[in-house]
Amino acid sequence: MVTLPQQRRILDHPILGRLPDNQGCTIVVDGKPLPARPGEPILAALLAAGIKTTHTTERFSQPRGLFCGIGLCSDCLVTVNGQPEVPSCITPVEDGMCIETSRSTR
């Protein structure tokens, strides 16, 4: 079982109910293991871990991350298992995913 960082997660939602403690998996983000929940959007796992920026703009090096949350704006694009330009806000987490952001490369 993977221990999840709970400080940035809603543990007891008024509509969705209580977050179960036993569902966890591991994803690798920029070479570092990160706990997540299977099926949650990649961006939710990143935000729960305190990662707000998925890439920076080429022209002005401005940070980008969550904007529309429905996969239309391209602000949260990451590389997943070698596939570039994956919208992290709508792509569900799977155990063992390798995710690369461009936060530190530009």
C-alpha positions in Angstrom: 0.0 0.0 0.0 1.2 3.5 -0.9 1.0 6.3 1.7 -0.6 9.3 0.1 0.1 12.9 1.0 -3.2 13.9 2.5 -2.5 17.6 3.4 -3.6 18.8 -0.1 -6.6 16.4 -0.5 -10.2 16.8 0.6 -10.5 13.8 3.0 -14.3 14.2 3.7 -16.2 15.8 0.8 -19.8 16.9 1.6 -21.1 15.2 -1.6 -18.6 12.6 -2.6 -18.1 11.3 0.9 -15.0 10.1 2.7 -11.8 9.4 0.7 -10.8 5.8 1.2 -7.3 5.3 2.8 -6.4 2.0 1.0 -6.3 3.1 -2.7 -2.9 4.1 -3.8 -0.4 3.7 -6.6 2.9 5.2 -7.6 3.7 7.3 -10.7 7.1 8.7 -11.6 7.2 12.4 -12.3 10.5 13.9 -13.6 12.3 10.8 -12.3 10.9 10.9 -8.8 8.3 8.5 -7.4 5.0 10.2 -6.4 2.0 8.6 -4.7 -1.3 8.9 -6.5 -4.8 7.4 -6.8 -5.6 5.2 -9.7 -8.1 6.9 -12.0 -7.6 10.4 -10.7 -6.4 13.0 -13.3 -2.7 13.2 -13.5 -2.9 16.9 -12.7 -4.8 16.1 -9.4 -1.9 13.9 -8.3 0.6 16.7 -9.2 -1.4 19.3 -7.3 -1.8 17.1 -4.3 2.0 16.8 -4.3 2.4 20.6 -4.5 3.4 20.6 -8.2 1.5 23.5 -9.8 3.5 24.0 -13.0 3.6 21.4 -15.8 5.6 23.5 -18.3 6.7 27.0 -19.2 6.0 28.9 -22.4 8.7 29.0 -25.0 8.6 32.7 -25.8 8.4 34.3 -22.3 9.2 31.3 -20.0 5.9 31.8 -18.2 4.7 28.9 -15.9 1.7 26.9 -17.1 -0.5 24.4 -15.3 -4.2 24.1 -14.5 -6.4 26.5 -16.5 -9.5 25.0 -18.2 -9.6 21.6 -16.5 -11.4 20.0 -19.5 -8.5 19.3 -21.9 -9.1 22.1 -24.3 -6.5 24.8 -23.5 -3.2 22.9 -23.7 -1.8 24.6 -20.6 -1.3 21.4 -18.6 0.4 19.3 -21.3 2.9 16.7 -20.2 4.7 13.7 -21.7 3.3 10.3 -20.5 5.3 7.1 -21.1 7.1 8.8 -24.0 3.9 10.2 -25.6 4.2 14.0 -25.8 1.4 16.6 -25.4 -0.9 14.6 -23.1 -3.5 16.8 -21.3 -2.8 16.0 -17.6 -6.2 17.5 -16.5 -8.2 14.7 -18.2 -5.8 11.8 -18.4 -6.3 9.2 -15.6 -3.5 8.0 -13.4 -2.3 4.4 -13.9 0.1 2.6 -11.6 3.7 3.0 -12.9 3.1 5.9 -15.3 6.2 7.9 -16.2 5.4 11.5 -16.5 7.7 14.3 -17.7 7.0 17.9 -17.3 9.1 20.6 -18.8 9.2 22.7 -15.6 13.0 22.5 -15.3 14.1 22.3 -18.9 13.3 25.7 -20.3 
